[in-house]
Amino acid sequence: MSDASAGTIAIGAPIDTRWGMREFDVRDPWGNLLRIGSNLSSGPVRNRAGESIARAARRAALWALGHGTQRRRGR
C-alpha cells in the first residue's frame, strides 16, 4: 500500500490475459485498485458460431418482436 500523504501512484506492468484482454493495474494514493483493459482482438467480437455479437443481438431482438406480435394476434 502506498501512503496517501506521499501522493504516490503504483502502476503494474501490462499483461495479456487468456480471455483476450491486455490489462494493467493502477493503485491510487488511498489504496484503491483500478484495473484498465483493452480488447486484444481485431474486428468485431464473435460468438461460437462465428456470428458477430451485434448481429446476433439484432437477430434476437427482431425474433422477439415478431414472436411477440404473433402472440398478440393469437397465432
C-alpha positions in Angstrom: 0.0 0.0 0.0 1.1 3.5 -0.7 0.9 6.4 1.7 -1.8 8.9 0.6 0.2 11.8 2.1 3.1 11.0 -0.2 0.8 11.2 -3.3 2.3 8.1 -4.9 0.6 6.0 -7.6 1.7 2.4 -8.3 1.3 1.2 -11.9 1.6 -2.5 -12.7 3.0 -3.9 -15.9 0.6 -4.7 -18.7 -0.3 -8.3 -19.2 -2.1 -10.2 -21.9 -4.9 -12.4 -20.4 -6.2 -15.7 -21.6 -9.6 -14.1 -22.2 -8.2 -11.8 -24.8 -7.6 -8.6 -22.8 -4.4 -6.6 -22.2 -4.7 -5.2 -18.7 -2.8 -3.3 -16.1 -3.4 -2.2 -12.6 -3.2 1.3 -11.1 -3.3 1.8 -7.3 -4.1 5.4 -6.2 -2.6 7.1 -3.1 -5.6 5.9 -1.0 -5.1 2.2 -1.9 -7.9 1.9 -4.4 -7.1 -0.6 -7.2 -8.2 0.3 -10.7 -7.8 -2.3 -13.5 -7.6 -0.9 -17.0 -8.0 -3.1 -20.0 -8.3 -3.2 -23.8 -9.5 -5.9 -26.1 -6.7 -7.6 -28.0 -8.8 -8.9 -30.9 -9.1 -7.0 -34.1 -12.6 -6.7 -35.6 -15.9 -7.4 -34.0 -16.4 -9.8 -31.2 -17.9 -13.1 -32.4 -19.9 -15.8 -30.8 -19.2 -19.5 -31.0 -21.0 -19.8 -34.4 -18.8 -17.1 -35.9 -21.6 -14.5 -36.0 -20.8 -11.0 -34.7 -22.3 -10.3 -31.3 -24.0 -7.2 -32.6 -25.7 -9.2 -35.4 -26.8 -11.9 -33.1 -28.3 -9.3 -30.7 -30.2 -7.7 -33.6 -31.4 -11.0 -34.9 -32.6 -12.0 -31.4 -34.4 -8.6 -31.0 -36.1 -9.0 -34.4 -37.2 -12.5 -33.5 -38.6 -11.3 -30.2 -40.5 -8.5 -31.8 -42.0 -10.9 -34.4 -42.7 -13.6 -31.8 -44.5 -11.1 -29.6 -46.6 -9.8 -32.5 -47.7 -13.4 -33.3 -48.8 -14.0 -29.7 -50.9 -10.8 -29.6 -52.6 -11.8 -32.8 -53.5 -15.2 -31.4 -51.2 -17.2 -33.6 
